[in-house]
Amino acid sequence: MGQKVNLTYTILFSIVGAAIVIILFSLPYLFKKKSDQKIKINKKDYYEKSAFTIPQELKKKESTTSAAIRLPIIMYHYVEYVKDKGDTIRQKVNINPATFEWQIKTLKENGYQFYFVKDIPQLLRDDKISSRAAVITFDDGYRDFYTDAFPILKKYQVKSTNYIICDFIDGKNFMTENQIREVVKSGLVEIGAHTMNHAYLKLMASPSAKKEIVDCKKDLETMLGNKVKTFAYPYGAFSQETVDEVKKASFSAAVSVIPGIIQSENNLFYLSRIRPGIITTTDILKTLDSYKK
């Protein structure tokens, strides 16, 4: 009788123990947002419409008295001659090298001063900036930045900020570690973080988003031996939670794809940029002069 009782208890404890183990391993998935497990990106448009507007929870917190400056931040992705005509996304976010050089040359010859994104907090504190100032940014760290864009920037001695996806370094069509170090050594390029895997942070659970943000910053700082101060949201997707994680990771500023040229203390962690598709011609001066917000 006693043996049967002991056997019963042994079986019962085994079942309970197994159930506890299963529950513990399942917890991360139970609390994970559905979209954190598999996020589908609109391949046709690349950016969702919501990427171009300030999230309401952040809009409500904006102050009407914060310092503001007029500073166009121009965003580029690819700078190349697209060979695959079927690659519609690449075509939408691309500018050919000849047009890119004409834009840079035009800005330089017309007295534009160029800054890094990391300079913006100080520019806001000083509240004094030339009416002809601009920031040039590149997202993703593509190889054509090194082969096509960087030689043009060097030629005209123009600064730029390049946002790197850490796990894509050394990958096909992306810059290598040595190339990144080389462009930084020139003094013309600031490197910023763009997550580990180009993650859609807006719909990720906070622990996962935090890891994407923090680990990328750490990896880049280890690779470069200096502080990485600014961040870019992949797909332009962010929320109040995302902004909070970027701030906690000790970044000093972050860029969005919200259209505009006015930068302020309000949007320091979702700075406005002019995206591809708006500036596609060589007449960049007219475009910037007509862009009011």
PABA-868795 format. One line per 4 residues: number of its first residue (from 1); their letters; for each residue x, y, z of N, C-alpha, C. Coordinates in Angstrom, 1 decimal, always signed. Example, Ala and Ser with C-alpha at 12.3 -4.5 7.8 and 13.67 -1.06 7.14 Angstrom:
<batis>
1> as> +13.2:-5.7:+7.8:+12.3:-4.5:+7.8:+13.2:-3.3:+7.8  +12.8:-2.2:+7.1:+13.7:-1.1:+7.1:+12.9:+0.0:+7.9
</batis>
This chain:
<batis>
1> mgqk> +0.8:-1.2:+0.0:+0.0:+0.0:+0.0:+0.9:+1.3:+0.0  +1.9:+1.3:+0.9:+2.8:+2.4:+1.0:+3.5:+2.6:-0.3  +3.9:+1.5:-1.0:+4.6:+1.7:-2.2:+3.8:+2.3:-3.3  +2.5:+1.9:-3.3:+1.5:+2.5:-4.3:+1.3:+4.0:-4.1
5> vnlt> +1.2:+4.4:-2.8:+1.1:+5.8:-2.4:+2.3:+6.6:-2.9  +3.5:+6.0:-2.6:+4.7:+6.7:-3.0:+4.8:+6.8:-4.5  +4.4:+5.8:-5.2:+4.4:+5.8:-6.7:+3.5:+6.9:-7.2  +2.3:+6.9:-6.6:+1.3:+7.9:-7.0:+1.8:+9.3:-6.8
9> ytil> +2.5:+9.6:-5.6:+3.0:+10.9:-5.4:+4.2:+11.2:-6.4  +5.0:+10.2:-6.7:+6.1:+10.4:-7.6:+5.6:+10.8:-9.0  +4.5:+10.1:-9.4:+3.9:+10.5:-10.7:+3.3:+11.8:-10.7  +2.6:+12.2:-9.6:+2.0:+13.4:-9.5:+3.0:+14.6:-9.5
13> fsiv> +4.1:+14.4:-8.7:+5.1:+15.5:-8.6:+5.8:+15.6:-10.0  +5.9:+14.5:-10.7:+6.6:+14.6:-12.0:+5.7:+15.4:-13.0  +4.4:+15.2:-12.9:+3.5:+15.9:-13.8:+3.5:+17.4:-13.5  +3.4:+17.7:-12.2:+3.4:+19.1:-11.7:+4.7:+19.8:-12.1
17> gaai> +5.8:+19.1:-11.9:+7.1:+19.6:-12.3:+7.2:+19.9:-13.8  +6.8:+19.0:-14.6:+6.8:+19.2:-16.0:+5.9:+20.4:-16.4  +4.8:+20.5:-15.8:+3.9:+21.6:-16.1:+4.5:+22.9:-15.7  +5.2:+23.0:-14.6:+5.9:+24.2:-14.2:+6.9:+24.6:-15.2
21> viil> +7.7:+23.6:-15.6:+8.8:+23.9:-16.6:+8.2:+24.5:-17.9  +7.1:+23.8:-18.4:+6.4:+24.3:-19.6:+5.9:+25.7:-19.5  +5.3:+26.0:-18.3:+4.8:+27.4:-18.1:+5.9:+28.4:-18.1  +7.0:+28.1:-17.4:+8.1:+29.0:-17.3:+8.7:+29.3:-18.7
25> fslp> +8.8:+28.3:-19.5:+9.4:+28.5:-20.9:+8.4:+29.2:-21.8  +7.1:+29.1:-21.4:+6.1:+29.7:-22.3:+5.8:+31.2:-21.9  +6.2:+31.6:-20.7:+5.9:+33.0:-20.3:+6.4:+34.1:-21.2  +7.6:+34.0:-21.8:+8.0:+35.1:-22.7:+7.1:+35.2:-23.9
29> ylfk> +6.6:+34.1:-24.3:+5.7:+34.1:-25.5:+4.3:+34.5:-25.2  +3.9:+34.2:-24.0:+2.6:+34.6:-23.5:+2.5:+36.1:-23.4  +3.6:+36.8:-23.0:+3.6:+38.2:-22.8:+4.1:+39.0:-23.9  +4.6:+38.3:-24.9:+5.1:+38.9:-26.1:+4.0:+39.4:-27.0
33> kksd> +4.1:+40.6:-27.5:+3.1:+41.0:-28.5:+3.1:+40.1:-29.7  +2.0:+39.9:-30.3:+1.9:+39.1:-31.4:+2.8:+39.5:-32.5  +2.9:+40.8:-32.8:+3.7:+41.3:-33.8:+5.2:+41.2:-33.5  +5.6:+40.9:-32.2:+7.0:+40.8:-31.9:+7.5:+39.5:-32.4
37> qkik> +6.6:+38.5:-32.5:+7.0:+37.2:-33.0:+7.2:+37.1:-34.5  +6.4:+37.8:-35.2:+6.5:+37.9:-36.7:+5.9:+39.1:-37.2  +6.7:+40.1:-37.6:+6.2:+41.4:-38.0:+6.2:+41.4:-39.5  +5.1:+41.7:-40.1:+5.0:+41.8:-41.5:+5.2:+43.2:-42.0
41> inkk> +6.1:+43.5:-42.9:+6.3:+44.8:-43.4:+5.7:+45.0:-44.7  +5.1:+46.1:-45.0:+4.5:+46.4:-46.2:+5.6:+46.6:-47.3  +5.8:+45.6:-48.1:+6.9:+45.6:-49.1:+6.7:+46.6:-50.2  +5.4:+47.0:-50.4:+5.1:+47.9:-51.5:+5.4:+49.3:-51.1
45> dyye> +5.1:+49.8:-49.9:+5.3:+51.2:-49.5:+6.5:+51.4:-48.6  +7.0:+50.4:-48.0:+8.1:+50.4:-47.1:+7.7:+51.1:-45.8  +7.3:+52.4:-45.9:+6.9:+53.1:-44.7:+5.3:+53.0:-44.5  +4.9:+52.8:-43.3:+3.5:+53.0:-43.0:+3.1:+54.4:-42.9
49> ksaf> +1.9:+54.8:-43.2:+1.4:+56.2:-43.1:+1.7:+56.8:-41.7  +1.5:+55.9:-40.7:+1.7:+56.4:-39.3:+3.1:+56.9:-39.0  +4.1:+56.4:-39.8:+5.5:+56.8:-39.6:+5.7:+58.3:-39.9  +4.7:+58.9:-40.6:+4.9:+60.3:-40.9:+4.2:+61.3:-40.0
53> tipq> +3.6:+60.8:-38.9:+3.0:+61.6:-37.9:+3.5:+61.3:-36.5  +3.4:+62.3:-35.7:+3.8:+62.2:-34.3:+2.8:+61.4:-33.5  +3.2:+60.3:-32.8:+2.3:+59.6:-32.0:+1.5:+60.5:-31.0  +0.2:+60.3:-30.8:-0.6:+61.2:-30.0:-0.1:+61.4:-28.6
57> elkk> +0.4:+60.3:-28.0:+0.9:+60.3:-26.6:+2.1:+61.2:-26.5  +2.9:+61.4:-27.5:+4.0:+62.3:-27.5:+3.6:+63.7:-27.9  +2.7:+63.8:-28.8:+2.2:+65.1:-29.2:+1.6:+65.9:-28.1  +0.9:+65.2:-27.2:+0.2:+65.8:-26.0:+1.2:+66.4:-25.1
61> kest> +2.5:+65.9:-25.0:+3.5:+66.3:-24.1:+4.3:+67.5:-24.6  +4.1:+67.9:-25.9:+5.0:+68.9:-26.4:+4.7:+70.3:-25.8  +5.8:+71.0:-25.6:+5.6:+72.4:-25.0:+5.6:+73.4:-26.1  +4.9:+74.5:-25.9:+4.8:+75.6:-26.9:+5.9:+76.5:-26.7
65> tsaa> +6.7:+76.4:-25.7:+7.8:+77.3:-25.4:+9.2:+76.7:-25.6  +9.3:+75.5:-26.2:+10.6:+74.9:-26.3:+11.4:+75.6:-27.4  +12.8:+75.6:-27.2:+13.7:+76.2:-28.2:+13.5:+75.4:-29.6  +13.6:+76.1:-30.7:+13.4:+75.5:-32.0:+14.4:+76.2:-33.0
69> irlp> +14.8:+75.4:-34.0:+15.7:+75.9:-35.0:+15.2:+75.4:-36.4  +15.5:+76.1:-37.4:+15.3:+75.6:-38.8:+16.5:+74.9:-39.2  +16.4:+73.6:-39.4:+17.5:+72.8:-39.7:+17.1:+71.5:-40.6  +17.2:+71.6:-41.9:+16.8:+70.5:-42.7:+17.7:+69.3:-42.4
73> iimy> +17.1:+68.1:-42.2:+17.9:+66.9:-42.1:+17.5:+66.0:-43.3  +18.4:+65.9:-44.2:+18.1:+65.2:-45.5:+18.5:+63.7:-45.4  +17.5:+62.8:-45.7:+17.7:+61.4:-45.5:+17.9:+60.7:-46.8  +19.0:+59.9:-46.8:+19.3:+59.1:-48.0:+19.4:+57.6:-47.6
77> hyve> +19.2:+56.7:-48.5:+19.4:+55.3:-48.3:+20.5:+54.8:-49.3  +20.0:+54.5:-50.5:+20.9:+54.0:-51.5:+21.4:+55.2:-52.4  +22.7:+55.2:-52.8:+23.2:+56.1:-53.8:+23.9:+55.3:-54.8  +23.1:+54.9:-55.9:+23.6:+54.0:-56.9:+22.8:+54.1:-58.1
81> yvkd> +23.2:+53.4:-59.1:+22.4:+53.2:-60.3:+21.7:+51.8:-60.2  +20.4:+51.8:-59.9:+19.7:+50.5:-59.6:+19.6:+49.7:-60.9  +20.2:+48.5:-60.8:+20.2:+47.6:-62.0:+18.9:+46.8:-62.1  +18.4:+46.4:-61.0:+17.2:+45.6:-61.0:+15.9:+46.4:-61.0
85> kgdt> +15.4:+46.6:-62.2:+14.2:+47.4:-62.3:+13.0:+46.9:-61.6  +13.0:+45.6:-61.2:+11.9:+45.0:-60.5:+12.0:+45.3:-59.0  +13.1:+45.9:-58.5:+13.3:+46.2:-57.1:+12.7:+47.6:-56.9  +11.4:+47.6:-56.6:+10.7:+48.9:-56.5:+11.1:+49.6:-55.2
89> irqk> +11.3:+48.9:-54.2:+11.7:+49.5:-52.9:+13.0:+50.2:-53.1  +14.0:+49.5:-53.7:+15.3:+50.1:-53.9:+15.2:+51.4:-54.7  +14.3:+51.3:-55.7:+14.2:+52.5:-56.6:+13.6:+53.7:-55.8  +12.6:+53.4:-54.9:+11.9:+54.4:-54.2:+12.9:+55.2:-53.2
93> vnin> +13.8:+54.5:-52.7:+14.7:+55.1:-51.7:+16.1:+55.3:-52.2  +16.2:+55.3:-53.5:+17.5:+55.5:-54.1:+17.7:+56.9:-54.8  +18.9:+57.4:-54.9:+19.2:+58.5:-55.7:+20.5:+58.2:-56.4  +20.6:+58.5:-57.7:+21.8:+58.1:-58.5:+22.9:+59.1:-58.1
97> patf> +24.2:+58.6:-58.2:+25.3:+59.3:-57.7:+25.5:+60.7:-58.4  +25.1:+60.8:-59.7:+25.3:+62.1:-60.4:+24.4:+63.2:-59.7  +23.1:+62.8:-59.5:+22.2:+63.7:-58.8:+22.6:+64.0:-57.4  +23.1:+63.0:-56.7:+23.6:+63.2:-55.3:+24.7:+64.2:-55.3
101> ewqi> +25.7:+64.0:-56.2:+26.8:+65.0:-56.3:+26.3:+66.4:-56.6  +25.4:+66.5:-57.5:+24.9:+67.8:-57.9:+24.2:+68.5:-56.7  +23.5:+67.7:-55.9:+22.8:+68.3:-54.7:+23.9:+68.8:-53.7  +24.9:+67.9:-53.4:+25.9:+68.3:-52.4:+26.7:+69.5:-52.9
105> ktlk> +27.1:+69.5:-54.2:+27.8:+70.6:-54.8:+27.0:+71.9:-54.7  +25.8:+71.8:-55.0:+24.9:+73.0:-55.0:+24.8:+73.6:-53.6  +24.6:+72.7:-52.6:+24.5:+73.2:-51.2:+25.8:+73.8:-50.7  +26.9:+73.2:-51.1:+28.2:+73.7:-50.7:+28.5:+75.0:-51.3
109> engy> +28.3:+75.1:-52.6:+28.6:+76.4:-53.3:+27.7:+77.5:-52.9  +26.5:+77.2:-52.3:+25.6:+78.3:-51.8:+25.7:+78.5:-50.3  +26.9:+78.2:-49.8:+27.2:+78.6:-48.4:+26.5:+77.7:-47.3  +26.1:+76.5:-47.6:+25.5:+75.7:-46.5:+26.6:+75.2:-45.6
113> qfyf> +26.3:+75.2:-44.3:+27.1:+74.6:-43.3:+26.5:+73.2:-42.9  +27.4:+72.2:-42.7:+26.9:+70.9:-42.4:+27.2:+70.4:-41.0  +26.3:+69.8:-40.4:+26.4:+69.3:-39.0:+26.1:+67.8:-38.9  +26.6:+67.2:-37.8:+26.2:+65.8:-37.5:+24.9:+65.9:-36.7
117> vkdi> +24.2:+64.8:-36.6:+23.0:+64.8:-35.8:+23.3:+65.0:-34.3  +24.5:+64.5:-33.9:+24.9:+64.6:-32.5:+25.1:+66.1:-32.1  +25.3:+67.0:-33.1:+25.5:+68.4:-32.8:+24.2:+69.1:-32.4  +23.0:+68.5:-32.8:+21.8:+69.2:-32.6:+21.4:+69.6:-31.2
121> pqll> +21.6:+68.8:-30.2:+21.3:+69.2:-28.8:+22.0:+70.5:-28.4  +23.3:+70.6:-28.8:+24.1:+71.9:-28.5:+23.5:+73.0:-29.4  +23.2:+72.8:-30.6:+22.6:+73.8:-31.5:+21.4:+74.4:-30.9  +20.6:+73.5:-30.3:+19.3:+74.0:-29.6:+19.6:+74.8:-28.4
125> rddk> +20.6:+74.4:-27.6:+21.0:+75.1:-26.4:+21.5:+76.5:-26.8  +22.3:+76.6:-27.9:+22.8:+77.9:-28.3:+21.7:+78.7:-28.9  +20.7:+78.1:-29.5:+19.6:+78.8:-30.2:+20.1:+79.8:-31.2  +21.2:+79.4:-31.9:+21.7:+80.3:-32.9:+22.3:+79.5:-34.0
129> issr> +21.8:+79.6:-35.2:+22.3:+78.8:-36.3:+22.1:+79.5:-37.6  +23.0:+79.3:-38.6:+22.9:+79.9:-39.9:+21.6:+79.5:-40.6  +21.1:+80.4:-41.4:+19.8:+80.1:-42.1:+20.1:+79.1:-43.2  +21.4:+78.9:-43.5:+21.8:+77.9:-44.5:+22.7:+76.8:-43.8
133> aavi> +22.0:+76.0:-43.1:+22.6:+74.9:-42.4:+21.8:+73.6:-42.7  +22.5:+72.5:-42.7:+21.8:+71.2:-43.0:+22.5:+70.0:-42.4  +21.8:+68.9:-42.3:+22.4:+67.7:-41.8:+22.1:+66.6:-42.9  +23.1:+65.9:-43.3:+23.0:+64.8:-44.3:+23.0:+63.5:-43.5
137> tfdd> +22.0:+62.6:-43.7:+22.0:+61.3:-43.1:+21.8:+60.2:-44.1  +22.3:+59.0:-43.7:+22.1:+57.8:-44.5:+21.7:+56.7:-43.5  +20.6:+56.0:-44.0:+20.1:+54.8:-43.1:+20.6:+53.5:-43.7  +20.9:+52.6:-42.7:+21.2:+51.2:-43.0:+22.6:+50.8:-43.2
141> gyrd> +23.5:+51.7:-43.6:+24.9:+51.3:-43.7:+25.2:+50.5:-45.0  +24.6:+50.9:-46.1:+24.8:+50.2:-47.3:+26.2:+50.4:-47.9  +26.7:+49.4:-48.6:+28.0:+49.4:-49.2:+28.2:+50.6:-50.2  +27.1:+51.0:-50.8:+27.3:+52.1:-51.8:+27.6:+53.4:-51.1
145> fytd> +27.3:+53.5:-49.8:+27.8:+54.7:-49.1:+29.3:+54.8:-49.2  +30.0:+53.7:-49.0:+31.4:+53.7:-49.1:+31.9:+53.9:-50.5  +31.3:+53.2:-51.5:+31.8:+53.2:-52.8:+31.4:+54.4:-53.6  +30.2:+55.0:-53.4:+29.6:+56.0:-54.2:+29.4:+57.4:-53.5
149> afpi> +28.8:+57.3:-52.3:+28.5:+58.6:-51.6:+29.7:+59.2:-50.9  +30.4:+58.4:-50.2:+31.5:+58.9:-49.4:+32.6:+59.6:-50.2  +33.0:+59.1:-51.4:+33.9:+59.9:-52.2:+33.4:+61.3:-52.5  +32.2:+61.4:-52.7:+31.6:+62.7:-53.0:+31.6:+63.6:-51.8
153> lkky> +31.3:+63.1:-50.7:+31.3:+63.8:-49.4:+32.7:+64.3:-49.1  +33.7:+63.4:-49.4:+35.1:+63.8:-49.2:+35.5:+64.9:-50.1  +35.1:+64.8:-51.3:+35.5:+65.8:-52.4:+35.0:+67.2:-52.0  +33.9:+67.3:-51.4:+33.3:+68.6:-51.0:+33.5:+68.9:-49.5
157> qvks> +34.1:+67.9:-48.8:+34.3:+68.1:-47.3:+33.0:+68.4:-46.6  +32.0:+67.5:-46.8:+30.7:+67.6:-46.2:+30.5:+66.5:-45.2  +30.0:+66.9:-44.0:+29.8:+65.9:-42.9:+28.5:+65.2:-43.2  +28.4:+63.9:-42.6:+27.1:+63.2:-42.7:+27.1:+62.2:-41.5
161> tnyi> +25.9:+61.8:-41.2:+25.6:+60.8:-40.2:+25.1:+59.5:-40.8  +25.7:+58.4:-40.5:+25.3:+57.1:-41.1:+24.8:+56.2:-40.0  +23.5:+55.7:-40.2:+22.9:+54.8:-39.2:+23.1:+53.3:-39.6  +23.8:+52.6:-38.7:+24.2:+51.2:-39.0:+23.4:+50.2:-38.3
165> icdf> +23.0:+49.1:-39.0:+22.4:+47.9:-38.5:+23.5:+46.9:-38.1  +23.6:+46.7:-36.9:+24.8:+46.0:-36.4:+25.0:+44.6:-37.0  +23.9:+43.8:-37.0:+24.1:+42.4:-37.5:+24.2:+42.3:-39.0  +24.1:+43.5:-39.7:+24.2:+43.5:-41.2:+25.6:+43.9:-41.6
169> idgk> +26.5:+44.3:-40.6:+27.8:+44.7:-41.0:+28.6:+43.5:-41.6  +29.3:+43.7:-42.7:+30.0:+42.7:-43.4:+29.1:+41.8:-44.3  +27.8:+42.1:-44.3:+26.9:+41.4:-45.1:+26.9:+41.9:-46.5  +26.2:+41.1:-47.4:+26.1:+41.5:-48.8:+25.5:+42.8:-49.0
173> nfmt> +26.1:+43.7:-49.7:+25.6:+45.1:-50.0:+25.7:+46.0:-48.8  +26.3:+45.6:-47.7:+26.5:+46.4:-46.5:+28.0:+46.7:-46.3  +28.3:+47.8:-45.6:+29.7:+48.1:-45.3:+30.3:+47.1:-44.4  +31.6:+46.9:-44.5:+32.4:+46.1:-43.7:+32.9:+46.9:-42.4
177> enqi> +33.4:+46.2:-41.4:+33.9:+46.9:-40.3:+35.0:+47.8:-40.7  +35.9:+47.4:-41.5:+37.0:+48.2:-41.9:+36.6:+49.5:-42.7  +35.6:+49.3:-43.5:+35.1:+50.5:-44.2:+34.4:+51.5:-43.3  +33.7:+51.0:-42.3:+33.1:+51.9:-41.3:+34.2:+52.6:-40.5
181> revv> +35.2:+51.9:-40.1:+36.3:+52.6:-39.4:+36.9:+53.6:-40.2  +37.1:+53.3:-41.5:+37.8:+54.2:-42.4:+37.0:+55.5:-42.6  +35.7:+55.4:-42.8:+34.9:+56.7:-43.0:+34.8:+57.5:-41.7  +34.8:+56.8:-40.5:+34.8:+57.5:-39.3:+36.2:+58.3:-39.1
185> ksgl> +37.2:+57.6:-39.4:+38.6:+58.2:-39.3:+38.7:+59.5:-40.1  +37.9:+59.6:-41.1:+38.0:+60.9:-42.0:+37.6:+62.1:-41.2  +36.8:+61.9:-40.2:+36.3:+63.1:-39.4:+35.0:+63.6:-40.1  +34.6:+63.0:-41.2:+33.4:+63.5:-41.9:+32.1:+62.7:-41.6
189> veig> +32.3:+61.6:-40.9:+31.1:+60.7:-40.7:+30.9:+60.4:-39.2  +29.7:+60.7:-38.8:+29.2:+60.2:-37.5:+28.5:+58.9:-37.7  +28.7:+57.9:-36.8:+28.0:+56.7:-36.8:+27.0:+56.6:-35.8  +25.7:+56.3:-36.2:+24.6:+56.2:-35.2:+24.1:+54.8:-35.2
193> ahtm> +23.2:+54.5:-34.3:+22.7:+53.1:-34.1:+21.3:+53.0:-34.8  +21.1:+51.8:-35.4:+19.8:+51.6:-36.2:+19.3:+50.2:-35.8  +19.5:+49.7:-34.6:+19.2:+48.4:-34.0:+20.1:+47.3:-34.5  +19.9:+46.1:-33.9:+20.7:+45.0:-34.3:+20.3:+44.4:-35.6
197> nhay> +19.0:+44.3:-35.9:+18.4:+43.6:-37.0:+17.4:+44.4:-37.8  +17.5:+45.7:-37.8:+16.5:+46.6:-38.4:+15.1:+46.2:-37.9  +15.0:+46.2:-36.6:+13.7:+45.8:-35.9:+12.6:+46.8:-36.0  +11.4:+46.3:-36.1:+10.2:+47.1:-36.1:+9.8:+47.4:-34.6
201> lklm> +10.5:+48.4:-34.0:+10.4:+48.6:-32.6:+9.0:+48.9:-32.0  +8.3:+49.6:-32.8:+6.9:+50.1:-32.4:+6.0:+49.0:-31.8  +6.1:+47.8:-32.4:+5.2:+46.7:-32.0:+5.9:+45.6:-31.2  +7.2:+45.9:-30.8:+7.9:+44.9:-30.1:+7.6:+45.1:-28.6
205> asps> +7.7:+44.0:-27.8:+7.6:+44.0:-26.4:+8.9:+44.8:-25.9  +8.7:+45.5:-24.8:+9.8:+46.4:-24.3:+11.1:+45.7:-24.1  +11.2:+44.5:-23.5:+12.5:+43.8:-23.3:+13.2:+43.5:-24.6  +12.4:+43.1:-25.7:+13.0:+42.9:-27.0:+13.5:+44.1:-27.6
209> akke> +12.7:+45.2:-27.5:+13.1:+46.5:-28.1:+14.3:+47.0:-27.5  +14.3:+46.9:-26.1:+15.5:+47.4:-25.4:+16.8:+46.7:-25.8  +16.7:+45.4:-26.0:+17.9:+44.6:-26.4:+18.4:+45.1:-27.8  +17.4:+45.3:-28.7:+17.8:+45.8:-30.1:+18.5:+47.1:-30.0
213> ivdc> +18.0:+48.0:-29.2:+18.6:+49.4:-29.1:+19.9:+49.4:-28.3  +19.9:+48.8:-27.1:+21.1:+48.8:-26.3:+22.3:+48.0:-26.9  +22.0:+46.8:-27.4:+23.1:+46.0:-27.9:+23.7:+46.6:-29.1  +22.9:+47.2:-29.9:+23.5:+47.9:-31.1:+24.5:+49.0:-30.7
217> kkdl> +24.0:+49.8:-29.7:+24.9:+50.9:-29.2:+26.2:+50.3:-28.7  +26.1:+49.3:-27.8:+27.3:+48.7:-27.2:+28.2:+48.1:-28.3  +27.7:+47.4:-29.3:+28.5:+46.8:-30.3:+29.3:+47.8:-31.1  +28.6:+48.9:-31.5:+29.2:+50.0:-32.3:+30.3:+50.7:-31.5
221> etml> +30.0:+50.9:-30.2:+31.0:+51.6:-29.4:+32.2:+50.8:-29.1  +32.0:+49.4:-29.0:+33.2:+48.5:-28.9:+34.0:+48.5:-30.2  +33.3:+48.5:-31.3:+34.0:+48.5:-32.6:+34.7:+49.7:-32.9  +34.1:+50.9:-32.5:+34.7:+52.2:-32.9:+35.6:+52.8:-31.8
225> gnkv> +35.4:+52.4:-30.6:+36.2:+52.9:-29.5:+35.7:+54.3:-29.1  +34.5:+54.7:-29.5:+34.0:+56.0:-29.0:+32.5:+55.9:-28.8  +31.9:+57.0:-28.2:+30.5:+57.0:-27.9:+29.6:+57.1:-29.2  +28.5:+56.3:-29.2:+27.5:+56.5:-30.2:+26.3:+57.2:-29.6
229> ktfa> +26.1:+58.4:-30.1:+25.2:+59.3:-29.4:+23.8:+59.4:-30.0  +23.6:+59.0:-31.3:+22.3:+59.2:-31.9:+21.7:+57.9:-32.5  +20.4:+57.9:-32.7:+19.7:+56.7:-33.1:+18.7:+57.0:-34.2  +18.4:+56.0:-35.0:+17.4:+56.2:-36.0:+16.4:+55.0:-35.9
233> ypyg> +15.1:+55.3:-36.0:+14.1:+54.2:-35.8:+13.9:+53.5:-37.2  +14.1:+52.2:-37.2:+13.9:+51.5:-38.5:+12.4:+51.6:-38.9  +12.2:+51.8:-40.2:+10.9:+52.0:-40.8:+10.2:+53.3:-40.3  +10.9:+54.1:-39.5:+10.3:+55.3:-38.9:+9.3:+55.0:-37.9
237> afsq> +9.3:+53.7:-37.4:+8.3:+53.3:-36.4:+8.7:+53.4:-35.0  +7.9:+54.2:-34.2:+8.3:+54.3:-32.8:+7.0:+54.7:-32.0  +7.1:+54.6:-30.7:+6.0:+54.9:-29.8:+6.6:+55.6:-28.6  +5.8:+55.9:-27.6:+6.2:+56.5:-26.4:+7.2:+55.6:-25.7
241> etvd> +6.9:+54.3:-25.7:+7.8:+53.3:-25.0:+9.1:+53.2:-25.7  +9.1:+53.3:-27.1:+10.3:+53.2:-27.8:+11.2:+54.4:-27.5  +10.6:+55.6:-27.5:+11.4:+56.8:-27.2:+12.0:+56.7:-25.8  +11.2:+56.2:-24.8:+11.7:+56.0:-23.4:+12.9:+55.1:-23.4
245> evkk> +12.9:+54.0:-24.2:+14.0:+53.1:-24.2:+15.3:+53.7:-24.8  +15.1:+54.5:-25.8:+16.2:+55.2:-26.5:+16.8:+56.2:-25.5  +16.0:+56.9:-24.7:+16.5:+57.8:-23.7:+17.3:+57.1:-22.7  +16.7:+56.0:-22.2:+17.3:+55.2:-21.1:+18.7:+54.6:-21.6
249> asfs> +18.8:+54.4:-22.9:+20.1:+53.9:-23.4:+21.2:+54.9:-23.5  +20.8:+56.2:-23.1:+21.8:+57.3:-23.1:+22.1:+57.9:-24.4  +21.2:+57.8:-25.4:+21.3:+58.5:-26.6:+21.0:+60.0:-26.3  +21.5:+60.9:-27.1:+21.2:+62.3:-26.9:+20.2:+62.8:-27.9
253> aavs> +19.9:+62.0:-29.0:+18.9:+62.5:-30.0:+18.6:+61.3:-30.8  +17.5:+61.4:-31.5:+17.0:+60.3:-32.4:+16.3:+60.9:-33.6  +16.4:+60.3:-34.8:+15.7:+60.8:-36.0:+14.6:+59.9:-36.4  +13.5:+60.6:-36.9:+12.4:+59.9:-37.4:+12.3:+60.1:-38.9
257> vipg> +11.1:+59.7:-39.5:+10.9:+60.1:-40.9:+9.7:+61.0:-41.1  +9.3:+61.6:-39.9:+8.3:+62.6:-39.9:+8.8:+63.8:-40.7  +8.0:+64.3:-41.7:+8.5:+65.3:-42.6:+8.5:+66.7:-41.9  +9.6:+67.5:-42.2:+9.7:+68.8:-41.6:+11.2:+69.2:-41.5
261> iiqs> +11.4:+70.5:-41.3:+12.7:+71.0:-41.1:+12.9:+71.8:-39.8  +11.9:+71.8:-39.0:+12.0:+72.5:-37.7:+12.3:+71.5:-36.6  +13.5:+71.7:-36.0:+13.9:+70.8:-34.9:+13.8:+71.6:-33.6  +13.4:+70.9:-32.5:+13.2:+71.5:-31.3:+13.5:+70.6:-30.1
265> ennl> +13.4:+71.1:-28.9:+13.5:+70.2:-27.7:+12.4:+69.3:-27.6  +11.2:+69.7:-28.2:+10.1:+68.8:-28.2:+10.4:+67.5:-29.0  +10.9:+67.6:-30.2:+11.1:+66.5:-31.1:+12.6:+66.0:-31.1  +13.3:+66.3:-30.1:+14.7:+65.9:-30.0:+14.9:+64.4:-30.2
269> fyls> +13.9:+63.6:-29.8:+14.0:+62.1:-29.9:+13.1:+61.6:-31.0  +12.7:+62.5:-31.9:+12.0:+62.1:-33.2:+12.2:+63.2:-34.1  +13.4:+63.6:-34.3:+13.7:+64.8:-35.2:+13.2:+64.5:-36.6  +12.7:+65.6:-37.2:+12.1:+65.5:-38.6:+13.1:+65.4:-39.6
273> rirp> +12.8:+64.7:-40.7:+13.7:+64.6:-41.8:+12.9:+64.7:-43.1  +13.7:+65.1:-44.2:+13.1:+65.1:-45.5:+13.5:+63.8:-46.2  +12.6:+63.0:-46.5:+12.9:+61.7:-47.0:+13.0:+61.6:-48.5  +13.5:+60.5:-49.1:+13.6:+60.3:-50.5:+12.2:+60.3:-51.1
277> giit> +12.1:+60.9:-52.3:+10.8:+61.1:-52.9:+10.4:+62.5:-52.9  +10.9:+63.3:-51.9:+10.6:+64.7:-51.8:+11.7:+65.5:-52.5  +12.9:+65.1:-52.2:+14.1:+65.7:-52.9:+14.6:+64.7:-53.9  +14.2:+64.8:-55.1:+14.6:+63.8:-56.2:+15.2:+64.5:-57.4
281> ttdi> +15.2:+65.9:-57.3:+15.7:+66.6:-58.5:+17.0:+67.3:-58.0  +17.6:+68.0:-59.0:+18.9:+68.7:-58.7:+18.5:+70.1:-58.1  +17.3:+70.5:-58.2:+16.9:+71.8:-57.7:+16.7:+71.8:-56.1  +17.7:+71.4:-55.4:+17.6:+71.2:-54.0:+17.4:+72.5:-53.2
285> lktl> +17.9:+73.6:-53.7:+17.8:+74.9:-53.0:+16.3:+75.4:-53.0  +15.7:+75.3:-54.1:+14.3:+75.6:-54.2:+13.4:+74.8:-53.3  +13.7:+73.5:-53.3:+13.0:+72.6:-52.4:+13.1:+72.9:-50.9  +14.4:+73.2:-50.5:+14.6:+73.5:-49.1:+14.0:+74.9:-48.7
289> dsyk> +14.1:+75.8:-49.6:+13.5:+77.2:-49.3:+12.0:+77.1:-49.2  +11.4:+76.2:-49.9:+9.9:+76.2:-50.0:+9.3:+75.3:-48.9  +10.2:+74.5:-48.2:+9.8:+73.6:-47.2:+9.6:+74.3:-45.9  +8.4:+74.5:-45.5:+8.1:+75.4:-44.3:+8.1:+74.7:-43.0
293> k> +7.7:+73.4:-42.9:+7.7:+72.7:-41.6:+8.1:+71.3:-41.7
</batis>
